[in-house]
Amino acid sequence: MKSGRSTGGPVASRRLGPNGEISDEKTREFRSRLLQEFEAWIQRQRR
């Protein structure tokens, strides 16, 4: 099963992206969503 391991390596790295484009997009989306929830929570606490 050496062939499976060799093919799995590049696929995993490709999924992450050499420049981290895909992962960066997800983190940006997650960060913006987290910020919106945090701001809403702060507004609720002020009342």
PyMOL Python script that loads the backbone (N, CA, C, O; Angstrom):
from pymol import cmd

cmd.read_pdbstr("""\
ATOM      1  N   MET A   1       0.840  -1.215   0.000  1.00  0.00           N
ATOM      2  CA  MET A   1       0.000   0.000   0.000  1.00  0.00           C
ATOM      3  C   MET A   1       0.873   1.262   0.000  1.00  0.00           C
ATOM      4  O   MET A   1       0.462   2.330   0.453  1.00  0.00           O
ATOM      5  N   LYS A   2       2.094   1.093  -0.527  1.00  0.00           N
ATOM      6  CA  LYS A   2       2.974   2.270  -0.576  1.00  0.00           C
ATOM      7  C   LYS A   2       2.456   3.303  -1.577  1.00  0.00           C
ATOM      8  O   LYS A   2       2.585   4.509  -1.367  1.00  0.00           O
ATOM      9  N   SER A   3       1.863   2.803  -2.678  1.00  0.00           N
ATOM     10  CA  SER A   3       1.376   3.718  -3.711  1.00  0.00           C
ATOM     11  C   SER A   3       0.276   4.632  -3.150  1.00  0.00           C
ATOM     12  O   SER A   3       0.231   5.821  -3.467  1.00  0.00           O
ATOM     13  N   GLY A   4      -0.604   4.073  -2.320  1.00  0.00           N
ATOM     14  CA  GLY A   4      -1.680   4.868  -1.733  1.00  0.00           C
ATOM     15  C   GLY A   4      -1.134   5.986  -0.872  1.00  0.00           C
ATOM     16  O   GLY A   4      -1.647   7.106  -0.878  1.00  0.00           O
ATOM     17  N   ARG A   5      -0.077   5.663  -0.124  1.00  0.00           N
ATOM     18  CA  ARG A   5       0.493   6.671   0.767  1.00  0.00           C
ATOM     19  C   ARG A   5       1.125   7.806  -0.054  1.00  0.00           C
ATOM     20  O   ARG A   5       0.983   8.983   0.278  1.00  0.00           O
ATOM     21  N   SER A   6       1.829   7.425  -1.138  1.00  0.00           N
ATOM     22  CA  SER A   6       2.507   8.435  -1.959  1.00  0.00           C
ATOM     23  C   SER A   6       1.490   9.364  -2.628  1.00  0.00           C
ATOM     24  O   SER A   6       1.714  10.570  -2.736  1.00  0.00           O
ATOM     25  N   THR A   7       0.350   8.776  -3.081  1.00  0.00           N
ATOM     26  CA  THR A   7      -0.662   9.601  -3.735  1.00  0.00           C
ATOM     27  C   THR A   7      -1.385  10.474  -2.705  1.00  0.00           C
ATOM     28  O   THR A   7      -1.805  11.587  -3.020  1.00  0.00           O
ATOM     29  N   GLY A   8      -1.529   9.972  -1.485  1.00  0.00           N
ATOM     30  CA  GLY A   8      -2.236  10.725  -0.452  1.00  0.00           C
ATOM     31  C   GLY A   8      -1.460  11.963  -0.030  1.00  0.00           C
ATOM     32  O   GLY A   8      -2.060  12.955   0.381  1.00  0.00           O
ATOM     33  N   GLY A   9      -0.136  11.920  -0.125  1.00  0.00           N
ATOM     34  CA  GLY A   9       0.693  13.061   0.292  1.00  0.00           C
ATOM     35  C   GLY A   9       0.395  14.320  -0.510  1.00  0.00           C
ATOM     36  O   GLY A   9      -0.044  15.321   0.057  1.00  0.00           O
ATOM     37  N   PRO A  10       0.627  14.288  -1.826  1.00  0.00           N
ATOM     38  CA  PRO A  10       0.409  15.482  -2.651  1.00  0.00           C
ATOM     39  C   PRO A  10      -1.038  15.957  -2.632  1.00  0.00           C
ATOM     40  O   PRO A  10      -1.307  17.155  -2.713  1.00  0.00           O
ATOM     41  N   VAL A  11      -1.972  15.004  -2.523  1.00  0.00           N
ATOM     42  CA  VAL A  11      -3.399  15.386  -2.498  1.00  0.00           C
ATOM     43  C   VAL A  11      -3.688  16.226  -1.259  1.00  0.00           C
ATOM     44  O   VAL A  11      -4.396  17.231  -1.330  1.00  0.00           O
ATOM     45  N   ALA A  12      -3.134  15.805  -0.122  1.00  0.00           N
ATOM     46  CA  ALA A  12      -3.371  16.533   1.125  1.00  0.00           C
ATOM     47  C   ALA A  12      -2.783  17.934   1.030  1.00  0.00           C
ATOM     48  O   ALA A  12      -3.412  18.908   1.442  1.00  0.00           O
ATOM     49  N   SER A  13      -1.564  18.029   0.481  1.00  0.00           N
ATOM     50  CA  SER A  13      -0.917  19.339   0.380  1.00  0.00           C
ATOM     51  C   SER A  13      -1.677  20.222  -0.608  1.00  0.00           C
ATOM     52  O   SER A  13      -1.799  21.432  -0.420  1.00  0.00           O
ATOM     53  N   ARG A  14      -2.193  19.575  -1.685  1.00  0.00           N
ATOM     54  CA  ARG A  14      -2.944  20.339  -2.674  1.00  0.00           C
ATOM     55  C   ARG A  14      -4.244  20.856  -2.071  1.00  0.00           C
ATOM     56  O   ARG A  14      -4.702  21.952  -2.396  1.00  0.00           O
ATOM     57  N   ARG A  15      -4.836  20.047  -1.184  1.00  0.00           N
ATOM     58  CA  ARG A  15      -6.097  20.455  -0.555  1.00  0.00           C
ATOM     59  C   ARG A  15      -5.871  21.723   0.266  1.00  0.00           C
ATOM     60  O   ARG A  15      -6.687  22.645   0.231  1.00  0.00           O
ATOM     61  N   LEU A  16      -4.762  21.765   1.004  1.00  0.00           N
ATOM     62  CA  LEU A  16      -4.454  22.943   1.811  1.00  0.00           C
ATOM     63  C   LEU A  16      -4.090  24.121   0.919  1.00  0.00           C
ATOM     64  O   LEU A  16      -4.352  25.276   1.255  1.00  0.00           O
ATOM     65  N   GLY A  17      -3.477  23.809  -0.238  1.00  0.00           N
ATOM     66  CA  GLY A  17      -3.056  24.860  -1.149  1.00  0.00           C
ATOM     67  C   GLY A  17      -1.637  25.297  -0.833  1.00  0.00           C
ATOM     68  O   GLY A  17      -1.314  25.531   0.332  1.00  0.00           O
ATOM     69  N   PRO A  18      -0.774  25.413  -1.853  1.00  0.00           N
ATOM     70  CA  PRO A  18       0.622  25.812  -1.633  1.00  0.00           C
ATOM     71  C   PRO A  18       0.723  27.178  -0.978  1.00  0.00           C
ATOM     72  O   PRO A  18       1.595  27.420  -0.143  1.00  0.00           O
ATOM     73  N   ASN A  19      -0.193  28.077  -1.372  1.00  0.00           N
ATOM     74  CA  ASN A  19      -0.197  29.424  -0.794  1.00  0.00           C
ATOM     75  C   ASN A  19      -1.213  29.554   0.334  1.00  0.00           C
ATOM     76  O   ASN A  19      -1.381  30.628   0.913  1.00  0.00           O
ATOM     77  N   GLY A  20      -1.897  28.435   0.642  1.00  0.00           N
ATOM     78  CA  GLY A  20      -2.916  28.475   1.688  1.00  0.00           C
ATOM     79  C   GLY A  20      -4.125  29.281   1.277  1.00  0.00           C
ATOM     80  O   GLY A  20      -4.777  29.899   2.118  1.00  0.00           O
ATOM     81  N   GLU A  21      -4.435  29.282  -0.018  1.00  0.00           N
ATOM     82  CA  GLU A  21      -5.561  30.088  -0.499  1.00  0.00           C
ATOM     83  C   GLU A  21      -6.894  29.542   0.018  1.00  0.00           C
ATOM     84  O   GLU A  21      -7.722  30.286   0.545  1.00  0.00           O
ATOM     85  N   ILE A  22      -7.084  28.228  -0.142  1.00  0.00           N
ATOM     86  CA  ILE A  22      -8.361  27.625   0.256  1.00  0.00           C
ATOM     87  C   ILE A  22      -8.566  27.784   1.759  1.00  0.00           C
ATOM     88  O   ILE A  22      -9.618  28.235   2.212  1.00  0.00           O
ATOM     89  N   SER A  23      -7.537  27.404   2.526  1.00  0.00           N
ATOM     90  CA  SER A  23      -7.651  27.480   3.982  1.00  0.00           C
ATOM     91  C   SER A  23      -7.810  28.938   4.418  1.00  0.00           C
ATOM     92  O   SER A  23      -8.536  29.221   5.371  1.00  0.00           O
ATOM     93  N   ASP A  24      -7.134  29.870   3.726  1.00  0.00           N
ATOM     94  CA  ASP A  24      -7.216  31.281   4.085  1.00  0.00           C
ATOM     95  C   ASP A  24      -8.637  31.790   3.879  1.00  0.00           C
ATOM     96  O   ASP A  24      -9.149  32.567   4.684  1.00  0.00           O
ATOM     97  N   GLU A  25      -9.266  31.347   2.800  1.00  0.00           N
ATOM     98  CA  GLU A  25     -10.649  31.759   2.543  1.00  0.00           C
ATOM     99  C   GLU A  25     -11.563  31.298   3.665  1.00  0.00           C
ATOM    100  O   GLU A  25     -12.408  32.052   4.146  1.00  0.00           O
ATOM    101  N   LYS A  26     -11.382  30.047   4.075  1.00  0.00           N
ATOM    102  CA  LYS A  26     -12.239  29.495   5.135  1.00  0.00           C
ATOM    103  C   LYS A  26     -12.004  30.241   6.440  1.00  0.00           C
ATOM    104  O   LYS A  26     -12.958  30.556   7.152  1.00  0.00           O
ATOM    105  N   THR A  27     -10.743  30.527   6.765  1.00  0.00           N
ATOM    106  CA  THR A  27     -10.450  31.222   8.021  1.00  0.00           C
ATOM    107  C   THR A  27     -11.035  32.631   7.991  1.00  0.00           C
ATOM    108  O   THR A  27     -11.534  33.117   9.005  1.00  0.00           O
ATOM    109  N   ARG A  28     -10.976  33.288   6.836  1.00  0.00           N
ATOM    110  CA  ARG A  28     -11.521  34.641   6.725  1.00  0.00           C
ATOM    111  C   ARG A  28     -13.025  34.607   6.924  1.00  0.00           C
ATOM    112  O   ARG A  28     -13.591  35.456   7.611  1.00  0.00           O
ATOM    113  N   GLU A  29     -13.678  33.603   6.307  1.00  0.00           N
ATOM    114  CA  GLU A  29     -15.133  33.463   6.452  1.00  0.00           C
ATOM    115  C   GLU A  29     -15.493  33.192   7.906  1.00  0.00           C
ATOM    116  O   GLU A  29     -16.437  33.771   8.443  1.00  0.00           O
ATOM    117  N   PHE A  30     -14.724  32.297   8.539  1.00  0.00           N
ATOM    118  CA  PHE A  30     -14.979  31.938   9.930  1.00  0.00           C
ATOM    119  C   PHE A  30     -14.755  33.132  10.845  1.00  0.00           C
ATOM    120  O   PHE A  30     -15.514  33.343  11.791  1.00  0.00           O
ATOM    121  N   ARG A  31     -13.703  33.925  10.564  1.00  0.00           N
ATOM    122  CA  ARG A  31     -13.374  35.072  11.410  1.00  0.00           C
ATOM    123  C   ARG A  31     -14.465  36.133  11.326  1.00  0.00           C
ATOM    124  O   ARG A  31     -14.859  36.711  12.339  1.00  0.00           O
ATOM    125  N   SER A  32     -14.958  36.389  10.090  1.00  0.00           N
ATOM    126  CA  SER A  32     -16.001  37.412   9.922  1.00  0.00           C
ATOM    127  C   SER A  32     -17.273  36.983  10.643  1.00  0.00           C
ATOM    128  O   SER A  32     -17.938  37.802  11.276  1.00  0.00           O
ATOM    129  N   ARG A  33     -17.616  35.676  10.546  1.00  0.00           N
ATOM    130  CA  ARG A  33     -18.820  35.167  11.213  1.00  0.00           C
ATOM    131  C   ARG A  33     -18.663  35.286  12.717  1.00  0.00           C
ATOM    132  O   ARG A  33     -19.608  35.642  13.421  1.00  0.00           O
ATOM    133  N   LEU A  34     -17.460  34.985  13.214  1.00  0.00           N
ATOM    134  CA  LEU A  34     -17.213  35.062  14.648  1.00  0.00           C
ATOM    135  C   LEU A  34     -17.325  36.506  15.116  1.00  0.00           C
ATOM    136  O   LEU A  34     -17.874  36.774  16.185  1.00  0.00           O
ATOM    137  N   LEU A  35     -16.810  37.432  14.326  1.00  0.00           N
ATOM    138  CA  LEU A  35     -16.872  38.851  14.689  1.00  0.00           C
ATOM    139  C   LEU A  35     -18.322  39.320  14.781  1.00  0.00           C
ATOM    140  O   LEU A  35     -18.690  40.034  15.714  1.00  0.00           O
ATOM    141  N   GLN A  36     -19.145  38.917  13.809  1.00  0.00           N
ATOM    142  CA  GLN A  36     -20.555  39.323  13.823  1.00  0.00           C
ATOM    143  C   GLN A  36     -21.256  38.794  15.067  1.00  0.00           C
ATOM    144  O   GLN A  36     -22.011  39.517  15.717  1.00  0.00           O
ATOM    145  N   GLU A  37     -21.002  37.527  15.395  1.00  0.00           N
ATOM    146  CA  GLU A  37     -21.630  36.941  16.586  1.00  0.00           C
ATOM    147  C   GLU A  37     -21.149  37.656  17.846  1.00  0.00           C
ATOM    148  O   GLU A  37     -21.931  37.894  18.766  1.00  0.00           O
ATOM    149  N   PHE A  38     -19.856  38.000  17.886  1.00  0.00           N
ATOM    150  CA  PHE A  38     -19.294  38.665  19.057  1.00  0.00           C
ATOM    151  C   PHE A  38     -19.914  40.050  19.238  1.00  0.00           C
ATOM    152  O   PHE A  38     -20.264  40.439  20.352  1.00  0.00           O
ATOM    153  N   GLU A  39     -20.047  40.794  18.134  1.00  0.00           N
ATOM    154  CA  GLU A  39     -20.643  42.132  18.219  1.00  0.00           C
ATOM    155  C   GLU A  39     -22.089  42.046  18.686  1.00  0.00           C
ATOM    156  O   GLU A  39     -22.528  42.849  19.510  1.00  0.00           O
ATOM    157  N   ALA A  40     -22.826  41.077  18.164  1.00  0.00           N
ATOM    158  CA  ALA A  40     -24.227  40.907  18.572  1.00  0.00           C
ATOM    159  C   ALA A  40     -24.302  40.585  20.059  1.00  0.00           C
ATOM    160  O   ALA A  40     -25.191  41.065  20.762  1.00  0.00           O
ATOM    161  N   TRP A  41     -23.356  39.763  20.538  1.00  0.00           N
ATOM    162  CA  TRP A  41     -23.332  39.392  21.954  1.00  0.00           C
ATOM    163  C   TRP A  41     -23.047  40.619  22.818  1.00  0.00           C
ATOM    164  O   TRP A  41     -23.646  40.787  23.880  1.00  0.00           O
ATOM    165  N   ILE A  42     -22.129  41.478  22.361  1.00  0.00           N
ATOM    166  CA  ILE A  42     -21.793  42.690  23.119  1.00  0.00           C
ATOM    167  C   ILE A  42     -23.023  43.597  23.205  1.00  0.00           C
ATOM    168  O   ILE A  42     -23.327  44.140  24.267  1.00  0.00           O
ATOM    169  N   GLN A  43     -23.724  43.756  22.085  1.00  0.00           N
ATOM    170  CA  GLN A  43     -24.917  44.604  22.085  1.00  0.00           C
ATOM    171  C   GLN A  43     -25.968  44.058  23.050  1.00  0.00           C
ATOM    172  O   GLN A  43     -26.663  44.824  23.718  1.00  0.00           O
ATOM    173  N   ARG A  44     -26.081  42.728  23.117  1.00  0.00           N
ATOM    174  CA  ARG A  44     -27.047  42.112  24.033  1.00  0.00           C
ATOM    175  C   ARG A  44     -26.633  42.376  25.481  1.00  0.00           C
ATOM    176  O   ARG A  44     -27.490  42.616  26.331  1.00  0.00           O
ATOM    177  N   GLN A  45     -25.345  42.336  25.768  1.00  0.00           N
ATOM    178  CA  GLN A  45     -24.862  42.531  27.139  1.00  0.00           C
ATOM    179  C   GLN A  45     -25.065  43.972  27.597  1.00  0.00           C
ATOM    180  O   GLN A  45     -25.308  44.221  28.778  1.00  0.00           O
ATOM    181  N   ARG A  46     -24.968  44.916  26.672  1.00  0.00           N
ATOM    182  CA  ARG A  46     -25.127  46.321  27.059  1.00  0.00           C
ATOM    183  C   ARG A  46     -26.531  46.599  27.572  1.00  0.00           C
ATOM    184  O   ARG A  46     -26.709  47.446  28.447  1.00  0.00           O
ATOM    185  N   ARG A  47     -27.540  45.894  27.040  1.00  0.00           N
ATOM    186  CA  ARG A  47     -28.924  46.152  27.449  1.00  0.00           C
ATOM    187  C   ARG A  47     -29.213  45.626  28.813  1.00  0.00           C
ATOM    188  O   ARG A  47     -30.334  45.763  29.302  1.00  0.00           O
TER     189      ARG A  47
END
""", "prot")
cmd.dss("prot")
cmd.show_as("cartoon", "prot")
cmd.util.cbc("prot")
cmd.orient("prot")
